[in-house]
Amino acid sequence: MRANVSREGPDNTGSSARDQPALVFARIPRLLRYAATEWLVIGCTWVALWYGPAWLYVLGLPILVGRFHALGVVLHDACHMDRRVRGAGVWLLQLLAGYPIATTLQAMRYHHLRHHRFSGMPLDPYLKLGISQSLRRRNVRRLVGLLLVPFWIVRCFFGTLTLFVPPWRTAYGRVFLQDRSQQDLTDSAEIRECLSAEPLQAGFFVLAGLAAWAAPIPVLSFYLIPLLLAGAVNVHRVTVEHIHVACADARPETVAATTVTHAGRFWEPLLLFPRNIGFHLVHHLYPRAALECLPALHAWYVMREVHEARRAAT
């Protein structure tokens, strides 16, 4: 469903604000637990597929796709944390939820925070004008999504080289991080931070490549194929989370008019919108709220809108 915020904005809601659920911010220990849970499901699925009959793969594949997709949502929550949060926990989170799906926290933070800051505006990296009105373009976009993970794998090796070739940094930012600023990024500290994370990501896929060379069928069936499909699912999700029209600002009412909540059919959270990311409107209105807060925030938000509508009608 999609709802509109009042003109006062999300934090000025009159008496109904007293009932707003307490906001809990993302924390590394909690995100590590989420990532470990996803890997537990992945591991159990691998065991079942390895020892089970061949037809079980048809049932296990969507589970693997959904859980790899969910790892990206877990890492996404860390994007909204304070940049000063560092240490072994952050590195471990990247190892569990970032490197296996071909992204680093720094790279995801670069394009995702710009999406929040400039949602629907020219600098929004995810904006695809007109795609919401064209089924053909959406279907083509879903097919192109199969190339997302290979594209990200190329990114980490290109980025590793770019550490030593500064003139390539602008291309790295524009092509792989979707920077639309048209600025020279050669001396960008943010780009350098993203580049510094790429060698470990590249090292991960060197090891993955060696594993694929040693055992091609299991790696392809249990890891690479689900990961490619998870990339396509991710592209689908990013496409349908918003109505892709040009916006002049990122005020709450503008965000509400162009952001879509997906919280309906029971199978959607398993595959398409895991870890509550389907409650996308309240995520945009309260981007630092942890994923586990979003269902309660959504329920409160809807009730607040009903309260405001009744008050306006009397």
C-alpha positions in Angstrom: 0.0 0.0 0.0 1.0 3.6 -0.3 0.1 6.4 2.0 0.7 10.1 2.2 2.2 12.0 5.1 0.6 15.2 6.3 2.1 18.6 5.4 3.6 18.8 8.9 6.0 16.0 8.1 6.7 12.8 10.0 7.8 14.3 13.2 5.1 16.9 13.8 2.0 14.9 14.2 0.0 16.4 17.0 -1.3 14.3 19.8 -0.9 11.1 17.8 2.9 11.5 18.0 2.7 10.4 21.6 1.8 6.8 20.4 4.8 6.6 18.0 6.8 3.4 18.6 10.2 3.8 20.1 12.9 4.0 17.5 15.7 1.4 17.8 18.8 2.1 15.7 20.8 -0.6 13.9 23.6 -2.1 16.0 26.4 -4.3 14.7 25.8 -7.2 17.2 22.1 -7.5 16.1 23.1 -7.3 12.4 25.6 -10.1 13.0 22.9 -12.2 14.5 20.7 -11.6 11.5 23.5 -12.5 9.1 24.4 -15.6 11.1 20.7 -16.7 10.9 20.6 -16.3 7.2 23.8 -18.4 6.9 22.3 -21.0 9.1 19.3 -21.3 6.7 21.7 -21.3 3.7 23.8 -24.0 5.3 20.8 -26.2 6.2 19.5 -25.8 2.7 22.9 -26.8 1.2 22.9 -29.9 3.3 19.4 -30.9 2.3 20.2 -30.3 -1.4 23.5 -32.3 -1.2 21.9 -35.3 0.4 18.4 -35.0 -1.0 16.9 -36.1 -4.3 17.6 -33.9 -7.4 14.0 -32.6 -7.5 14.5 -30.9 -4.2 16.6 -28.3 -5.9 13.5 -26.7 -7.3 12.3 -26.1 -3.7 15.7 -25.2 -2.3 16.7 -22.7 -5.0 14.1 -20.0 -4.0 15.2 -20.3 -0.4 18.8 -19.7 -1.3 17.9 -16.8 -3.5 15.8 -15.2 -0.8 18.5 -15.6 1.9 21.3 -14.2 -0.3 19.0 -11.3 -1.0 18.3 -10.9 2.7 22.1 -10.7 3.4 22.1 -7.5 1.2 19.2 -6.1 3.3 21.1 -6.8 6.5 24.2 -5.0 5.1 21.9 -2.2 3.9 20.9 -1.5 7.5 24.5 -0.9 8.4 24.6 1.8 5.7 22.5 4.0 7.9 24.7 3.7 10.9 27.1 6.3 12.0 30.2 6.2 9.7 32.4 6.3 12.8 31.3 2.8 13.8 34.3 0.7 12.9 36.2 -2.3 14.2 36.2 -6.1 14.0 32.4 -6.3 14.1 32.0 -4.2 11.0 34.7 -6.3 9.2 32.9 -9.5 10.2 29.6 -8.1 9.0 31.1 -7.4 5.6 32.6 -10.9 5.6 29.2 -12.5 6.3 26.8 -10.1 4.5 28.8 -8.2 2.0 31.7 -10.0 0.3 29.6 -13.2 -0.5 27.1 -11.0 -2.4 29.8 -9.0 -4.2 29.5 -5.7 -2.4 31.3 -3.8 0.4 29.7 -1.6 3.0 31.5 1.4 1.6 30.3 0.8 -2.0 26.7 0.2 -0.9 26.8 3.3 1.4 28.0 5.5 -1.5 25.0 4.9 -3.8 22.3 4.0 -1.3 22.7 7.1 0.9 22.6 9.3 -2.3 19.3 7.5 -3.2 17.8 8.6 0.2 19.2 12.1 0.0 18.1 12.7 -3.6 15.1 10.4 -4.0 13.4 11.0 -7.3 15.8 13.9 -8.1 18.5 14.0 -10.8 21.2 12.8 -8.4 19.2 9.7 -7.3 21.3 6.8 -8.6 18.3 4.5 -8.7 15.9 6.8 -10.6 14.8 5.4 -14.0 12.3 7.9 -15.3 9.3 6.3 -17.0 9.9 2.8 -15.9 6.9 2.7 -13.6 4.6 3.3 -16.6 6.2 0.6 -18.8 5.9 -3.1 -18.2 8.3 -3.8 -21.0 11.0 -1.7 -19.5 10.5 -3.3 -16.1 10.8 -6.7 -17.6 13.9 -5.8 -19.4 15.3 -4.3 -16.2 14.6 -7.6 -14.4 16.6 -9.5 -17.1 19.4 -7.0 -16.9 19.4 -7.7 -13.1 21.0 -11.1 -13.9 24.1 -9.1 -14.7 24.3 -7.2 -11.5 26.5 -9.6 -9.5 28.9 -10.1 -12.4 29.1 -6.3 -12.8 29.8 -6.0 -9.0 32.6 -8.7 -9.3 34.2 -6.7 -12.1 33.9 -3.6 -9.9 36.0 -5.0 -7.1 38.9 -5.9 -9.5 38.7 -2.6 -11.4 38.5 -0.8 -8.1 41.6 -2.6 -6.8 43.5 -1.5 -9.9 42.1 2.0 -9.6 43.8 2.3 -6.2 47.0 2.7 -8.1 45.6 4.5 -11.1 44.0 7.8 -9.8 42.7 8.9 -13.3 40.3 6.0 -13.3 38.6 7.0 -10.1 36.0 9.2 -11.8 35.0 6.3 -14.1 34.9 4.0 -11.1 32.5 6.3 -9.3 30.2 7.0 -12.2 30.1 3.5 -13.7 30.1 1.2 -10.6 28.8 3.5 -7.9 26.2 5.3 -10.1 27.5 8.8 -9.2 25.5 11.3 -11.2 27.1 14.5 -10.0 29.3 15.0 -13.1 32.1 16.0 -10.8 35.8 15.0 -11.1 36.1 12.3 -8.4 39.9 11.8 -8.6 40.5 13.4 -5.2 37.2 12.3 -3.5 37.9 11.0 0.0 34.7 9.0 -0.2 35.8 7.3 -3.4 39.2 6.5 -1.9 37.4 4.9 1.1 35.4 2.7 -1.3 38.5 1.8 -3.2 40.3 0.8 0.0 37.7 -1.9 0.6 37.9 -3.5 -2.9 41.1 -5.6 -2.5 39.5 -7.8 0.2 36.4 -8.1 -1.9 38.6 -9.1 -4.9 40.4 -11.6 -2.7 37.1 -13.2 -1.7 36.3 -13.8 -5.4 39.7 -15.1 -6.1 39.0 -17.8 -3.5 35.5 -18.3 -4.9 37.0 -18.8 -8.3 39.5 -21.4 -7.0 36.6 -23.2 -5.3 34.6 -23.2 -8.5 37.6 -24.6 -10.4 38.0 -27.4 -7.9 34.2 -28.2 -7.6 32.4 -26.4 -10.4 29.0 -28.2 -10.1 28.4 -27.6 -6.3 29.7 -24.0 -6.5 27.6 -23.2 -9.5 24.4 -24.9 -8.3 24.5 -23.9 -4.6 26.2 -20.5 -4.8 26.6 -18.8 -8.2 23.2 -19.5 -9.7 21.3 -18.5 -6.5 23.5 -15.4 -6.2 22.8 -14.3 -9.8 19.1 -14.7 -9.3 19.3 -12.8 -6.0 20.9 -9.9 -8.0 17.9 -9.9 -10.3 15.5 -10.0 -7.4 17.3 -7.1 -5.9 17.0 -5.1 -9.1 13.3 -5.9 -9.2 12.8 -4.7 -5.6 14.6 -1.5 -6.2 12.5 -0.8 -9.3 9.1 -1.4 -7.6 9.9 0.4 -4.3 9.3 3.7 -5.9 7.2 5.5 -8.6 9.9 6.7 -10.9 8.9 10.3 -11.6 10.9 13.5 -11.5 10.8 15.2 -8.1 11.8 18.7 -7.2 12.6 17.9 -3.5 12.8 15.2 -0.9 10.1 16.6 1.5 8.1 13.9 3.4 5.0 14.4 1.3 7.0 14.0 -1.9 8.7 10.9 -0.6 5.3 9.5 0.5 3.8 10.2 -2.9 6.5 8.3 -4.7 7.4 5.4 -2.3 5.6 2.1 -2.3 5.1 -0.2 0.6 5.0 -4.0 -0.1 3.6 -5.8 3.0 1.0 -8.0 1.7 1.3 -11.6 0.4 3.0 -14.0 2.8 5.7 -15.1 0.3 6.9 -11.7 -0.5 9.0 -11.3 2.8 10.6 -14.6 2.0 12.0 -13.7 -1.4 11.3 -10.2 -2.7 11.2 -8.0 0.5 13.1 -9.8 3.3 13.8 -8.5 6.7 11.0 -5.9 6.7 12.4 -3.9 3.8 8.9 -4.0 2.2 7.8 -1.3 4.7 9.7 1.0 2.5 7.8 4.3 3.1 8.5 4.4 6.8 12.1 3.3 6.0 12.5 6.4 3.9 10.8 8.6 6.5 12.9 7.1 9.3 16.0 5.8 7.6 18.0 5.2 10.7 15.3 3.1 12.3 16.4 -0.5 12.5 14.6 -3.0 10.2 12.9 -4.7 13.1 11.1 -1.4 14.0 9.5 -1.0 10.6 6.3 -3.1 11.0 5.3 -1.2 14.2 6.3 2.1 12.6 4.1 1.3 9.5 1.1 0.4 11.7 1.5 3.6 13.7 1.9 5.6 10.5 -1.3 4.2 8.9 -3.3 4.8 12.1 -1.9 8.4 12.3 -3.1 9.0 8.7 -6.5 7.7 9.6 -6.6 10.0 12.6 -5.5 13.0 10.5 -8.2 12.2 7.8 -11.0 11.9 10.4 -9.9 15.1 12.0 -9.8 16.9 8.7 -13.3 15.6 7.9 -14.9 17.0 11.1 
